[in-house]
Amino acid sequence: MREKFGFFICVWIILVGNCLGRFVVEKCSVIVMSPESAKGVYECAIGNFGIPQYGGTLVGTVVYPTANRGACQVFDNATSFKSMPGGFPTFLLLNRGVLQCVGCWHYLNFALPISFNFGVLPDCLFTLKAWNAQKAGAAAILVVDDQGEPLITMDGPEEAKASAEYLQNITIPSTLISKPLGDSLKAAITDGKMIKISLDWTESIPHPDNRVEYEFWTNSNDECGPKCDSQLEFVKNFKGVAQVLEQKGYTQFIPHYITWFCPKTFLHSEQCKSQCINNGRYCAPDPEQDFSKGYDGNDVVVQNLRQACLFKVANESGKPWLWWDYVTDFAVRCPMKEKKYTKDCSNEVIQSLGIVLALMNSFASTIGVDLTKIDECIGDTEADVENPIGEGSRGDVTILPTLVINNRQYRGKLAKRAVLKAICAGFQETTEPAICLAEDIETNECLENNGGCWQDKTTNITACRDTFRGRVCECPIVNGVKFFGDGYTHCEAFGALHCAINNGGCWMETKEGKTYSACFDDHSHGCKCPPGFKGDGANSCEDADECKEKLACQCPGCKCKNTWGSYECSCSGGSLYMREHDTCINKNVKTESGWGSIWAILLGLIIAGAVGYAIYKYRIRRYMDSEIRAIMAQYMPLDNQPDNNTHHMDI
């Protein structure tokens, strides 16, 4: 009775979690390019296994096998879907298929982790279909839904069947398409028409800016079978990449932990007390699903809380990447199997990693920043209060582990390369870090035919710029010089110093010890032949024969000789040639005329000085005379002055 009651509580917690959560169906696009009857853009659901080509597209032809159309069996050796050299990849169209089952209660391999279904069972696992198709050479699978219903997500098998060795080896993308689209494609194939489609994941993850925000919904429980093992393996392998991206500001990472609550009816039961903390607010299923042995659910919740609090303290210190170090080492050093899943082991890991010192150095205060702050964050797990593990809960995450990238749930294999591709798809074009352009992560479209962009092969300058999502044709900036143009057919350097780059794309030639160029290092645009040459300036400039074309040296008595880029002109009779006036001048005349001019100037200066001196003497003398007369007038009347003392009277 105790075991049945405990099982009921477990089922209740799982169902409550699923009711609160909504499984999000992440979608891609199927673009049918031919035949004309099916042409269009359709939605497809991304499978939760394999490696979706996030940020990219995959073009291929569709094949509907004549036998084994559900791909539940291995295809025979005579059947191969490998593409021929130079041909398109093969996309295998498969039936979803079901087996009849009355009154079944089972775990489905899609949608919710647990589900009630009366009437049907899947004929085989979606993952098995993908594995058999991959082994036969298919590049992707399109599973046709057998019902006219909204698209669902094809998920991996439940824990009881998750031990299949092939699960981690599935690399081809898998999608589910609607029944109407599937029927249309089947009809076209039956009519003998070739179906060419493009699977498009370019908009499956938003890419608004130069930073990607992603969440990792995880669990510290290491006794959940293959899924826990694959999760730990992913954390180990992805740690280095995650820390570098975080430290350089390319990403913002937040870990989360899913918890459930205990129903009030069973709040004081031993089962709820063993699986929950904080008065039933936060619960986790028993790791072994056996309440009589091993660790309990509340042990898992407390460790989840400790990890969440460590991240919170580390994030406040500006070092959120320390979370990866702790989680990786804790999983290795404190496993449940060795009975080391404890607080003491956790503290030893924190101290041995130097996280304490790192956190203490990040705060101005040196008082108990390390374990004390983490313990303060955890608080009293017996108290009827909320704790940080409930912060940032997400109602549409129901399967662990789950990655959410730019608010979209990641679908596919939980592996370093696959997840990195999805994160790289979240960057705006041309802002992604260098790691996203690595050869094993994306295809460099600029390597083939230069991406269809402009290129100067002489200087190896190209307008093709590789991005994770493809390529952009954009005129480059080289050594501070900006090229202008459409990026596809034309790019031209413009502005100061542009002649330093391939001479600005203009003509240049050296001959007879002289170098001439049609590029002018100023703000002029285009190429122009220098004086003495004629042509378009870009491809060629030819020497202009000034003598033959009578452009210079046309004065009487002049003799003209053409040179490369210029000319030479001489005068007969020992005369001198003046280029600016195109005339000859006699040397002697020029000398006599020069001395005459000098003497004339000197004579003029002498005359001007004499006249000036005479005027100066005259003005001085006048001034002196007026002064003397003024003094004498004060003592005696002068003849020419009126008698101011004579008075006239009229009687």
Salt bridges, closest charged atoms under 4 A:
GLU36 OE1 - LYS39 NZ 3.98
GLU43 OE1 - LYS27 NZ 3.08
ASP123 OD1 - LYS129 NZ 3.53
ASP145 OD1 - ARG96 NH1 2.80
ASP146 OD1 - ARG96 NH1 3.32
GLU149 OE2 - ARG96 NH1 3.11
ASP183 OD2 - LYS179 NZ 3.05
GLU203 OE1 - HIS207 NE2 3.31
GLU213 OE2 - ARG211 NE 2.88
GLU215 OE1 - HIS256 NE2 3.97
GLU215 OE1 - ARG394 NH1 3.83
ASP325 OD1 - LYS239 NZ 3.50
GLU338 OE1 - LYS340 NZ 3.55
ASP375 OD1 - ARG306 NH2 3.33
ASP375 OD1 - LYS343 NZ 3.91
ASP384 OD1 - ARG281 NH1 2.19
ASP396 OD1 - ARG394 NE 2.76
GLU429 OE1 - HIS207 ND1 3.52
GLU474 OE1 - ARG465 NH1 3.46
GLU492 OE1 - HIS490 NE2 3.39
GLU492 OE1 - HIS525 NE2 3.85
ASP521 OD1 - HIS498 ND1 3.94
GLU549 OE2 - LYS534 NZ 3.00
